[in-house]
Amino acid sequence: MNKLGFIVSSVLVALALLSSTLFVVDQRQFGVVYALGQIKEVITEPGLNFKLPPPFQNVSYIDKRLLTLSSLDPEPMLTSEKQRVVIDWYVRWRISNPSEYIRNVGLDENAGAVQLNRVVRNAFQENVNKRTVRELISTRREALMSDVQREMAAVVKGAKPWGIEIIDVRVTRVDYVEAITESVYRRMEAERKRVANELRSTGFAEGEKIRADADRQREVVVANAYRDAQKIKGEGDARAAAAYAEAFGRDPQFAQFYRSLDAYKQSFNKKSDVMVLDPSSDFFRAMQSSGGATAGPRR
């Protein structure tokens, strides 16, 4: 029994020792083998590899993929016009030489991100100071990103190379600081209100002009219509008078009789009308008989 236990224990120890000498490097990583704290080997190809068991050799891994560093809490920067602006950016980078990276930067990706953040901020500050807001927003935005990338590459490839490669630098937003933005919005709002009030005033003036012109044209049309109507009415009255005169001229006695009847009709329009006339008046001549006396007053 003791012999069997010894064999089992020996096998387990051997397996543990063997497992400590084997390690797998993923295709997304670099494998860095350390021997007593010094870099012994950098493995760039994926697969199964061997090393001495700890503490003689240890292994660590560094990401070899494309990494992204973004601005998290951007601070205001001054332009050449002394305007305070806030710039959002991101940098695409990767570790190209793990040995140089570990010696000059750190043991993991976070160490490189911290130092790159400082470098990119300094590069942006230096280049923003040389440009106006208009250039940052439109005309020289691409030049800004190229200059920042060039300065970052010069820093990471300096006397002590960082072992990293700057792939791209991009600006996602350029804006005034919050206080200035609020002031700009207020000015824009005031300007829009001024333009709106000006348009309303212009529209009101044009409306009054159109209404006045319409009223003038209406008065002209009404006056012309009244003039034409009066002219036609006068011509009609003249023709009627001529017709009456011609008709009455043929028989004056009948004309006198007809006019008297019309006068009676107008005079006796209501039952309550009362007329007091001189008996010798000619008003009732048409009612008198050829030889009789004049009728008395009629009611």
PyMOL commands that set and color helices and strands:
alter all, ss='L'
color gray80, all
select helices_A, chain A and resi 2-21+98-104+109-128+133-139+141-156+178-250+252-267+285-287
alter helices_A, ss='H'
color red, helices_A
select strands_A, chain A and resi 22-25+29-35+38-43+47-50+57-63+67-70+77-78+84-95+164-176
alter strands_A, ss='S'
color yellow, strands_A
deselect
rebuild
show_as cartoon
